[in-house]
Amino acid sequence: MQLQDSTRRLKMTREKIKRTIDLNDKVNEFINWYFENMVKGNYTSVGEYRQSMAMRNFIEKMAVWYEFKYPNDEVTKLIDNPNNIEDNSDTRSKEKNKFYNIKEFMDSLSANEITLFKNPRPSNLIRMDSDYQRVRLYLTPEGIVKSSEGIATYTHFKIKDKDLQGKHINEVIQIFHEQRVVLPSKNTLEIAAEQVEKEMYQKEEMLNCVMYRIIERGENRIGPRRAFLFAKEFGRNIDIPMMYGVDYSDPELRKFMNEYLKSGGSKDLVCYVDYFSRTSKNTYIDTITIQELIQLTMDENTQKEAMQQQESEKSKRGKVKQLK
């Protein structure tokens, strides 16, 4: 029940961030979640404030690093003119490329900052002893049960030790529930699974927040394009940069869409129109799908070609009259 409640709260947080359009609000929602679930109660009041601020500062720090890694002119070349670039050495010196690669960035971080990137791992031993029973789960670093002790007697022979071998701790909990084995309140098994889930969410949403800040900091054209590069490099959802990258005044919008679609994007994606032109975060935003946007840009190009054709024909007729 404890893990189910935690999972439900985490799902609600994910859904709230997903529904939120304003990118700064998405970051604030994550910082609030981080404070409530990872910080609160583990530090002094001053320490709690510093930990939350440290997370916010790190998100900003990584976003700034990525701006140095891909300055505006290079973002434009990589997204809008990819066929004209053979490799990174054409747009940046090898020395600069080396300085701004991920290894150099990681080497520059403090010990606390490095832990933000580590994959969460449960303890290799889960104890669920009662007053009269010795119950053990021995886990791999990935949370898979290698072996166990005392499960049969603990579950009144509903589950045997061999039944859990090779199962992830989340699967173990599911098996307990299916067999209607009641786990005691605040048991170490569910606590371990809950902590792993929280740490995984923290890492994933932290990187998402870096992407949100990259979009906001780069504004209407460069921001979404730079965030698109970040999404591809760090395994983020490439839909998000495209959703915020529709600017009708952008002459290279079609090229950005093409790069998105070439990378596996969907024509059904719903995008926000002119997100950066809002007067406030509560301003209504029109939406458009990529498919509709393709048709719109095709119609515009067709109109331009027709106008150019008309001008060409007028010019030809003028020359014929002069000859006569």
C-alpha positions in Angstrom: 0.0 0.0 0.0 2.9 2.4 0.8 4.5 1.9 -2.6 1.1 2.2 -4.3 0.5 5.6 -2.6 3.9 6.8 -3.5 3.5 5.7 -7.1 0.1 7.4 -7.3 1.5 10.7 -6.0 4.5 10.5 -8.4 2.1 9.9 -11.3 0.0 12.9 -10.3 3.2 15.0 -10.3 4.1 13.8 -13.7 0.7 14.5 -15.1 0.6 18.0 -13.6 4.0 18.9 -15.1 2.8 17.4 -18.5 -0.4 19.5 -18.4 1.5 22.7 -17.5 2.4 24.7 -20.6 4.6 27.4 -19.1 8.2 26.0 -19.1 9.2 27.9 -16.0 6.2 26.5 -14.1 7.4 23.0 -15.1 10.7 23.6 -13.5 9.1 25.1 -10.4 6.8 22.0 -10.1 9.8 19.8 -10.2 11.7 21.8 -7.5 8.6 21.6 -5.3 8.4 17.9 -5.7 12.2 17.6 -5.1 11.8 19.6 -1.8 8.9 17.6 -0.5 10.2 14.1 -1.5 14.0 14.2 -1.4 14.9 17.1 0.9 12.3 17.8 3.5 13.0 16.3 6.9 16.6 15.2 5.9 18.3 18.6 6.6 18.0 21.6 8.9 15.7 24.4 7.7 18.8 26.2 6.2 20.0 23.0 4.6 16.6 22.3 3.1 16.7 25.8 1.4 20.2 25.3 0.2 19.5 21.8 -1.3 16.5 23.1 -3.2 18.5 26.1 -4.4 21.5 23.8 -5.3 19.2 21.7 -7.6 17.8 24.8 -9.3 21.3 26.2 -9.8 22.6 23.0 -11.2 19.8 22.9 -13.8 20.7 26.4 -14.9 24.4 25.5 -14.9 23.9 22.6 -17.2 21.7 24.7 -19.5 24.4 27.4 -19.7 27.1 24.7 -20.4 25.0 23.5 -23.4 24.8 27.0 -24.7 28.6 27.2 -24.7 28.8 23.8 -26.3 26.4 24.8 -29.1 26.5 28.6 -29.7 23.7 30.1 -31.8 25.5 30.0 -35.2 26.3 26.3 -34.8 22.8 25.4 -33.7 21.5 27.1 -36.9 24.0 25.2 -39.1 23.3 21.8 -37.5 19.5 22.1 -37.6 18.8 24.3 -40.7 21.8 23.3 -42.9 22.8 19.8 -41.8 23.8 18.8 -45.4 26.5 21.5 -45.5 28.3 20.1 -42.4 30.7 17.2 -42.7 31.7 17.0 -39.0 32.0 19.2 -35.9 35.5 20.3 -36.9 33.9 22.4 -39.6 32.1 24.6 -37.1 34.3 24.5 -34.1 38.0 23.9 -33.2 38.9 20.6 -31.9 40.2 22.2 -28.7 36.8 23.8 -28.0 35.0 20.6 -28.9 37.1 18.7 -26.4 36.5 21.3 -23.7 32.7 21.2 -24.0 32.2 17.4 -24.3 30.2 15.5 -21.7 33.3 14.0 -20.1 34.9 17.3 -19.5 31.6 18.6 -18.1 31.3 15.7 -15.7 34.9 16.1 -14.6 34.2 19.7 -13.6 31.3 18.8 -11.3 31.5 18.5 -7.5 31.0 15.2 -5.8 27.4 16.0 -4.9 26.6 17.1 -8.5 28.0 13.9 -9.9 25.7 11.8 -7.7 22.7 13.4 -9.6 23.6 11.4 -12.7 24.1 8.0 -11.0 21.5 5.3 -11.6 19.6 4.6 -8.4 20.4 1.3 -6.8 18.7 -0.4 -3.8 20.7 -2.0 -1.0 22.0 -5.5 -1.9 20.3 -6.9 1.2 16.6 -6.4 2.1 15.7 -7.5 5.7 12.1 -8.2 6.6 12.7 -9.9 9.9 9.9 -10.3 12.4 10.1 -11.3 16.0 10.2 -15.0 15.1 11.4 -15.2 11.5 14.5 -14.3 9.6 13.6 -13.1 6.1 16.2 -11.9 3.6 16.3 -10.8 -0.1 19.8 -10.7 -1.7 19.8 -8.3 -4.7 22.0 -7.4 -7.6 22.9 -3.7 -8.1 19.9 -3.5 -10.5 17.5 -4.7 -7.9 17.1 -8.3 -9.1 16.7 -11.0 -6.5 19.7 -13.4 -6.6 18.5 -15.5 -3.7 16.3 -15.3 -0.6 15.7 -16.8 2.8 12.6 -17.5 4.9 10.0 -16.5 2.2 8.0 -19.7 2.4 7.4 -19.6 6.1 6.9 -15.8 6.1 4.1 -16.2 3.4 2.6 -19.4 4.9 4.0 -21.3 1.9 2.0 -19.2 -0.6 5.4 -18.1 -2.1 8.6 -20.0 -2.2 12.2 -18.7 -2.3 12.7 -20.0 -5.8 9.6 -18.1 -7.0 11.4 -14.8 -6.4 14.7 -15.6 -8.0 15.4 -13.4 -11.0 12.5 -11.0 -10.2 12.9 -7.2 -9.7 11.9 -5.9 -6.3 8.8 -4.2 -7.9 7.8 -7.6 -9.3 8.3 -9.2 -5.9 5.9 -6.7 -4.3 3.4 -7.4 -7.0 3.7 -11.1 -6.3 3.1 -10.5 -2.6 0.0 -8.5 -3.4 -1.4 -11.1 -5.9 -1.0 -13.8 -3.2 -2.6 -11.5 -0.7 0.4 -11.5 1.6 0.1 -8.4 3.8 3.4 -6.5 4.2 3.8 -4.7 7.4 3.7 -0.9 7.5 7.0 0.8 6.6 8.6 -2.5 5.5 12.1 -2.2 4.0 11.1 -3.9 0.8 8.5 -1.2 -0.2 10.7 1.6 1.2 13.6 0.4 -1.0 11.4 0.2 -4.1 9.9 3.6 -3.4 13.3 5.2 -3.0 14.6 3.8 -6.3 11.5 5.1 -8.0 11.9 8.5 -6.6 15.6 8.7 -7.4 14.9 7.6 -11.0 12.2 10.2 -11.4 14.6 12.9 -9.9 17.3 12.1 -12.5 14.9 12.0 -15.4 12.9 15.1 -14.6 16.1 17.0 -13.7 17.4 16.5 -17.3 13.9 17.4 -18.6 14.2 20.7 -16.7 17.6 21.4 -18.2 15.8 21.0 -21.6 13.0 23.4 -20.5 15.6 26.0 -19.5 17.5 25.6 -22.7 14.3 26.4 -24.6 13.4 29.4 -22.5 16.9 30.8 -22.5 17.4 30.5 -26.2 13.9 32.0 -27.0 11.8 31.5 -30.0 14.1 30.0 -32.7 17.5 29.0 -31.1 16.0 27.7 -27.9 13.9 24.9 -29.3 16.6 23.9 -31.8 19.3 23.8 -29.2 17.0 21.8 -26.9 16.4 19.4 -29.8 20.1 18.7 -29.9 20.1 18.2 -26.1 17.1 15.8 -26.3 18.9 13.6 -28.9 22.1 13.6 -26.9 20.6 12.9 -23.5 17.7 10.7 -24.4 14.9 13.2 -23.8 11.6 13.4 -25.7 12.3 15.2 -29.0 8.6 16.1 -29.2 9.0 18.8 -26.5 11.4 21.1 -28.3 9.3 20.8 -31.5 6.1 21.6 -29.5 7.6 25.0 -28.5 9.4 25.7 -31.8 6.6 26.8 -34.0 7.2 30.4 -34.8 5.3 31.6 -37.9 7.9 34.3 -38.5 10.7 31.7 -38.7 11.8 31.3 -42.4 13.6 28.0 -41.6 10.7 26.4 -39.7 10.2 23.8 -42.4 13.8 22.7 -42.1 13.4 22.3 -38.3 10.3 20.2 -38.9 12.2 18.0 -41.4 14.9 17.3 -38.9 12.3 16.4 -36.3 10.6 14.0 -38.6 13.8 12.5 -39.8 14.6 11.7 -36.1 11.4 9.7 -35.7 9.0 12.5 -34.8 5.3 12.3 -35.4 3.1 14.2 -37.8 0.3 14.0 -35.3 2.3 16.0 -32.7 0.3 19.0 -31.4 2.5 22.2 -31.2 2.0 25.6 -29.5 1.9 28.5 -31.9 4.2 31.4 -31.1 4.8 30.4 -27.5 7.3 33.2 -27.0 4.9 35.9 -28.3 2.6 35.6 -25.2 2.1 38.7 -23.2 1.7 36.5 -20.0 1.7 32.8 -19.1 -2.1 32.8 -19.0 -2.4 34.1 -22.5 -4.4 31.7 -24.7 -2.1 29.7 -27.2 -3.3 28.4 -30.5 -2.2 24.9 -31.4 -1.4 23.1 -34.7 -0.3 19.6 -35.7 2.9 19.0 -37.6 0.7 17.6 -40.5 -1.3 20.8 -40.6 1.9 22.8 -40.4 3.4 20.9 -43.4 0.3 21.6 -45.4 0.3 25.3 -44.4 4.0 25.7 -45.4 3.3 23.9 -48.6 0.4 26.2 -49.4 2.6 29.2 -48.7 5.4 27.9 -50.9 2.9 27.1 -53.7 1.6 30.7 -53.4 5.2 32.1 -53.6 6.0 29.9 -56.6 2.8 31.1 -58.3 3.7 34.7 -57.7 7.2 34.2 -58.9 5.8 32.5 -62.0 3.4 35.4 -62.6 6.2 37.9 -62.3 8.3 35.8 -64.7 5.5 35.7 -67.3 4.9 39.5 -67.0 8.6 40.1 -67.5 8.6 37.8 -70.6 5.5 39.6 -72.0 7.2 43.0 -71.5 10.3 41.9 -73.4 8.1 40.6 -76.3 6.3 44.0 -76.5 9.6 45.8 -76.6 10.7 43.6 -79.5 7.5 44.4 -81.4 
